[in-house]
């Protein structure tokens, strides 16, 4: 029986925690789509850019150091030494670095709205989608120029390694970092749901998504709303970047996790914050169980494609996702 097999439960827990990591990226997609009707293809790159910036601040790296040194003939790479040395950075410095990165993401959101979105107000959705594809490549290039393309280690003091208590109690291997990600995801979902449903600004975000012109006619500033929602999505991307960067290092392949978030959105719905979490958990558990029990029979490596096949099959029966809003058009 599966339910009495300890390996089954270890695989399930591993899948749940992996699903939480996917959901952290999917949350950014949901926020922007829910408030502006834009599918932001650049969300994965936002997570990468935020993680690169955080590592740069923590290491005291000079932004655009390579470009500056080539242009001026200098050899400056760091403008301060990280406190703590080899013993790890102190908490106050980590908090200061995260605060500085948050400020950068808010400034980036303002630039995106001013330079990319404002000129495209009331354009077709496909045009805005293509604009976010271009934005993704621009951010990836800027991140490379600012901080370099080498793999970076991100250590902000989060616990890592197997939980000894869980091993002693159950015999199962569970990573402390994944538990931390689950706790952070729960806090984020609760906070964002309350913000969206019970605040004046959250209602304004939904009004803009429903009808730009109607929102403008009642005095809602479209530009301000977009800046706020892109800022919040940038902060969510920072959280996702921290978790993924601490888990597997900060590298440019990090931007590809956005592709794994797509099946999560298809299952949970593009407009549901709780749906992003539920969809991520389904994908995470599904792909782990399928790989463990079915993968060996068909050659393995099923985690690369299982999520997309599951999402495609799901679309045939419920295109709006589990928690998405059904759209009915009358002619």
N, C-alpha and C positions, 0 to 999 in steps of 0.2 A: 504494500500500500504506500502511495506517495506521501500521505499525510503523516506516516510514522517514520519516514526516511529523513534522517537529519540533514543529508545532503540536499534534499528537496527544499527544506526551509532555509538553508544557507544560500541556495541559489535564488530563492524568492527574496530574501532580505537584500542580497547583492543587487538584484534587479530593481527593487524599490529605491534603494539609495542611488543607483545609476539614473533611474527615472527622475529623481529629484534634481540631479545635475542638468538633465535635458530641460526640465521645466523652468529652471532659472533663466535659460536663454529664451524659452518660449514666452515667458512673462513680458519681456520687452516687446516682442511682436504684438502681443495682445493689447498692451497699453496704447501703442501708437495706432494700431488698426481700429481699436475701440473708440478713440478720441478723434481721429482724423480721417479714417477710412483708407489710410495708406498702408500697403503692405511693405514694411521696411526691410528690404533685402540686406541692408547694411548692419542689422542688429548684431550678427555674429562678429563683424569687424569692429563694432563699437566695444564689444567685450574684449577683443584683442587689444585695441588701442588703449582702453582703460588699464588693462593689466600691464602693458608696456610702459605707460606713463607712471604707474605706481612703482614699478621696479626702478625706473629711471630716477624718480625722486628719492627712493630709499637708498639707492647706490650713489647718489650725488652726481649722476651723470650729466654732462653738459648737453642740452638738446642741440641737435644738428651739429654735433662735434666734428664729424667727418667733413661736412661741407665747409664749416668755418675754418678748420685747419688747412684744408686744401686751398681755400681762397686767400687766407692770410699768412700761410706758411707757419702756423703755430702748431703746438702739440698739447693742447688742453683737452682733457677727457673728463675730468671730475673737478667740481668746484667746492666740494667739502667732503669730509670723511664721515661715514656712517657711525653714529655713536654706538658703543658696545663692542666694536671690533668683532672677533670671532665668536663671541658669546651670544650673538643675536642682538638686534636693535631693541632698545627699551620701548615700553608700551607707549610713552608719550610721543616718541618719534614716529612709531607706526601710525598712531592716531593723526599726527600732523601730516604725514605723507598721504593718508587716505583723504583727509580734509582737502589738501591741495589738489589731489586728483579729482575729487568731487567738483571743486571749483572749475577745473579744466573741462570736465564733462558738461557743466552748465554753460560755460562759455562756448564750447563746441556746439551745443544745442542752439544757442542764440545765432551762431554763424550759419548753421544749417537752415534755420528758419529764414534768416535775412537773405542769404545768397541763393539757396536752392528752392525752398518752398514758396516764399512770398511771390516770386515772379510767376509761379505756376498755379496760383489760386484759381479754382473752378475749372481746371483742366481735367481731361479724362484720367481715370484711375491708372490706365496703362502708362500714361506719360509720367505720372508721379512714381510709379513702380520702376520705370526705366531710370528715373533720376536717382532713386536709391541704389540701383545697381552701379551707376557711375560713382555715387558717393562712396560705396564700399571700396572700389578700386582706388579712389583718391585717398581715403583714410589709410588704406593698407600701404600705399606708397609713402604718405607723410609719416606714418609710424616707422617705416623702414629708415627714412632719412633722419628722423628725430633720434631714434634709440638704437638703430642697428638691427640686423636680421639674425644675429646669433641667439641660440636658445638661452633663456635666462631662468634663474632660480628665484622663486617668489616664496619668501618665508616671513610671515607676519605673526608668527607665534601660535598658529592654530595647532591643536593636538593632531598627531598623525600616528600611523602604525596600528596594529590590532588592539582592540580593547581587551585587556587582561580579565576584567570582570565578566564580560560576556563569554570569553573562552572558558573561564572557570565554571560558570553557571550552566552553559549550554553546549560548550565544545565547538561553537561556531566562530568563524573568523569574520569579524566586522571591523572595518577601518574607522578610526575615530574621526578622520577628516570628513568622511561621508555622513557620519552622524551629525557633525557640525553643520554640514550643508543642508541636511534635512531640517534642523532647528531653524536655521536662517530662512529657509524657504517658507516654513510655516509662518514665521513672523512677517515676512514680506507679503504673503497672500492675505493674511488677516488685515494688515495695515492698508494694503491697496484696495481691498474690497470695501473696507469701512470708508476710505477716502472717496471711492467712486460712488458709493451708494448714499452716503449720509452727509456729504459736505456740499456747500454751494458750488465750489470749484469743480467737484466731481460731476455734478449735474450739468454744469456748463460744458464740460468735456463731452458728455453724451449728446448735448444739444448741437454742438458743432459737428459731431460725427453724423447726426441724422440729416442736417440740412445747413450747409454753410451760409447760404443767403438768408435763411430765416434767423439763424443765430446772429448774424450781423445786424439784421433789422431791429432786434430787441436790445442792441447795445453790447453784445458780447464781442470782445476783441479777438478775432481769429488768430492774429499774430501772437498775442499773449498766450492764448490757450495752447497753440502749437509749441511755443517755447517751453511752457510748463511741462507738457506731456513728453517732449523730447528730453527735457532735463531729467524727469523721473525715469524715463527709459534708459538714459545714460547712467544713472545711479544703479539701476537694476543690472545693467551691463557690467558695471564695475564689480558688483557682488558676484556675478557669474564669472567674470574674469579672474577674480581672486580665488574662487573655489576651484575652477579648472586649472588655473596657473599653479596653485599650490599642489594640485594633484599630479599634473603631468608636465609642469614647466611651462613657461611663457614662450611660445613659439608660434610661427605664422600659421601653422596648421590648426591653431585654435579657432580661427575664423570659420573653419569648415563645420564646426559643431552647429552652426546655423542650419545646415542642411538636415541634421538629425532632428531639429526642432520642428521642421515642416510636418512630419507625420504626427507629432504631438499636437500641433494646432488642428490638423484634420480630425483627430479623434476628439479633442476637447472642445473645439469651436474657436473661431477667430476672435470672438467678442467676450469670452468668459475667462476671468482671472482664475477662479477655482478649476475651470476646465483645463487650463494649462497644466496644473498640477496633476489632476486625475489622468489626463492624456499621457503625461510623462511617466506616471507610475505604471500605466497599462503597457506602454512601449517598453519600459525598462524591464518589467517582470516577464513580458511576453518574449522578448528577444533572448533573455538569459535562459528561460526554460526551454525554448525551442532549440537554442544552441546546445544545451546540456543533454537533452533527451533525443532530439531529432537530428541535430547537426552531424554526429558521427556516422549516421546512416547515409547521408547524402554528401559527404565530403567536407563538412565543417564550414567555417567562415560565414555562417548564416547571419551573424549580427550586422554584417555590412548591408544586407538587403531586406531582412525580415520586417523592419519597421515600415518600409515603403510599401511592401506587399500588403501588410495588415491595413495600412491607411487606405490603400487603393480599394481593397475589398470593402472597407467600412464606408467609403464614399458612395458605393452603389446602393446602400440601404439608408444612409442618413447623411446627406451631403453637408448639412450645416454643423455636424459634430454633435457630441452628446449634450453639450450645454449651449450650443450656438443658437442664435435667433433664426427661426424659420422666416424666410423672405417670400412673401406672396405678392406677385404683380398681377393686377387686374387690367384687362384690355377693354 
